[in-house]
Amino acid sequence: MADTRNSARLVMLVSTAVFINYVDRGNLSTGATLIQEQLSLNEAQLGILFSAFYYGYVPIMPLMGVLAERFGAKPVFAAGLALWSVATMLTGFAGGFVSLLLLRVLLGVGESGAFPCASKVLAAAVQPSRLGVANGVLSFGYLIGPAVGTFLGGLLMARIGWRPVFFLFGLASLFWLIPWLRTEVPKPVKSAVGLAGPSLKTLLRERALWGASIGHFASNYGYYFIVSWLPFYLVKARGYSLDTMSLLASMAYLLNAGSAFGMGALADRWLRRGISATTVYKSIMGISHAGAVVCMIGMMTLGETGSIVSLFAFEIIAGASYPGLFAIPQIIAGPEAAGRWVGLQNAAGNVAGLIAPTVTGFLVYSTGHFGLAFGLVAALNVLGCIGWVWVLPAVAAIDWNQRQQRVPA
């Protein structure tokens, strides 16, 4: 277990990295209207570009979890950040749909190591009773990323254009490597189940992995629907200017991030009072998904003011669930398997990134409005309740040595 000061430093560093991660991946959404006009793209093509990130992100993520277990988080995280920073910079020079598509895939490959590496670090460096607040800080990092990226990126793009913004943001991202390479990061430790942790067969037999993956997918679908299409929706469907859109979207993302940070701290407080991790995290996840159903119906059926209120309520409710997305697998998998487990769970969850932007693009393109898109998000939040509340068993650490022995050769 790393010392307290180094643990806090690691929490801040990985949280800063995922903040950068979400700033860089969200730039395309912020500049969507400008890019669409300059490169003559339609809504269906935009949807494909929003999803293209996940073509590289999802299939590579389980591999990144294995690499983090075997070689440690430090080199894997550093290489991934360098790759995604370069991809962001090069996007500023894209000449059309195909080049944008390829660079978005490359960006996804680079960013795919972030959460497996971050979970590997937190599981090894943070006590289980503090994982709620650690993941609250982590969630704040990746949720505040779209707020800052949309607000700052939107204002800059309105003044200097989208191309310089991509280059500058990518260049700035590289500076994270300086403190990361100077910080002591927990190294992989050989345990009873080997250096790489439990086998893939052992992991896939875990009901908890399937329940968490179903819930993660449902949660991510709503998140990626919002983060991909909210700027476009506010400008095109509600008629806001780019500056006003940047302000409203940033406020929504800020509420999301603040809610995640606060709920992480509350979860830890409830755990220290003796409430079980199962009760704490299942209650949070179930209530959050039920509330999201109501908010999506509000955004679909209410007028302008009601829709914005529903959006803000959704961001608060959804944000409360985000610390649990990674605290739950970190508690269950422990230091021996957190990297590989989160690699698998987050890959399954981010299949939503492959689907949500593209499906939304085609629904909006074919119907001319967002009604069906909001309805689909509401339906999938019911699936989220099923995954977290009924499929997921107890939120408790697994004895991997015992599990490994049960799996037939």
Secondary structure by P-SEA (a helix, b strand, c coil): cccaaaaaaaaaaaaaaaaaaaaaaaccccaaaaaaaaacccaaaaaaaaaccccccccaaaaaaaaaaacccaaaaaaaaaaaaaaaaaccccccaaaaaaaaaaaaaaacaaaaaaaaaaaacccccaaaaaaaaaaaaaaaaaaaaaaaaaaaaacccaaaaaaaaaaaaaaaaaaaaacccccccccccccccccaaaaaacaaaaaaaaaaaaaaaaaaaaaccaaaaaaccccccaaaaaaaaaaaaaaaaaaaaaaaaaaaaaaaacccaaaaaaaaaaaaaaaaaaaaaaaacccaaaaaaaaaaaaaaaaaacccccaaaaaaaccccaaaaaaaaaaaaacccccaaaaaaaaaaacccaaaaaaaaaaaaaaaaaaaccccccccccaaaaaaaaccc
